[in-house]
Amino acid sequence: MTIKIFRGKDCVHHDVSGEHPEHPDRLYAIDDQLLSSGLDMVCQHTDAKPVKRENLALAHDPYYVDSIFQRAPKTGVIWLEQDTGMTPITLSAALYAAGAGCDAVDWVMDGENRQAFCAVRPPGHHAEYDNAMGFCLFNNIAVAARYAVKKYDLSRVAIVDFDVHHGNGTEHIIAGDQRIMMCSSFQHPFYPHSGSPVSASNILCAPLEAGANGEAFRKAVSYWFDALINYQPQLILISAGFDAHAEDHMGQLRLREDDYHWVSQQLRKVADKVCHGRIVSMLEGGYNLSALGRSVVAHIKGLHGDDTSH
């Protein structure tokens, strides 16, 4: 198996409140399911390095990056906005989360037939160019995309986001950048009340009504795969949110593990055709712990090309 799991040393220590849905148990739940499924023994594992500040500036306003460093508290919790808090360890966790994406890009680009999953938090896809939002400080996937474009002189990178919430921050950062194509599915209308209509020609969206099930999801996103093949990305990045699962009360979509396995497998088939199997996936949402762990296992098996159903 050529899948490597990237982790960040402080990602499990970021904890703004026992009541907050984005909490450390999310990563423990994933690890529990990786162990019980046997995937833990067959995947490679590595610890990421913190992102370099100049790489954050590839996707964010340098003044915004400076402000996050300056506002990091010495004690207690501060709130950047109503959903996004910082403790003394949060900045380090966010730097490791973004760094994992860059490290995963390096590993995937250093060979062929390589897929990476970054089991990191805080998530990133709501973080805009100059604004924290929705549990997110830095936009991990946008940083990884711009890093890949710069370091490896890539002209076509694809981002696929299937979180229940629209990745407004990612779209905000990369809209109009023809080096990056974004495909996203999300519940609509729903937080953050964006995504449809799309803001630029390099964005493809598949808005889903509340209550939509796996069949509706598969039908809505099926056009992505031909579009991706036509675009010929040199690398595929995934914002892997699992809060569209039927057991996750953060949204009202009705996906199951089978659906995550299916979309992951389809993306692997595209990657095999156009970019030597190179995929980097980064954790976004997913708040029902059991469903999250099971869905990540299905996702990783799909990325590996496993044909067994779930």
Secondary structure as UniProt FT lines:
FT   STRAND          3..7
FT   TURN            9..13
FT   TURN            18..19
FT   HELIX           25..37
FT   HELIX           39..42
FT   STRAND          44..47
FT   HELIX           53..56
FT   TURN            57..59
FT   HELIX           62..71
FT   STRAND          78..81
FT   TURN            82..83
FT   STRAND          84..86
FT   TURN            88..89
FT   HELIX           90..109
FT   STRAND          115..118
FT   TURN            125..126
FT   TURN            129..130
FT   TURN            134..135
FT   HELIX           140..151
FT   TURN            152..153
FT   STRAND          157..161
FT   HELIX           168..174
FT   TURN            175..176
FT   TURN            178..179
FT   STRAND          180..187
FT   TURN            191..192
FT   TURN            201..202
FT   STRAND          203..208
FT   TURN            210..211
FT   HELIX           214..221
FT   HELIX           223..231
FT   STRAND          235..240
FT   TURN            243..244
FT   TURN            246..247
FT   TURN            249..250
FT   STRAND          254..255
FT   HELIX           257..274
FT   TURN            276..277
FT   STRAND          279..283
FT   HELIX           289..304
//
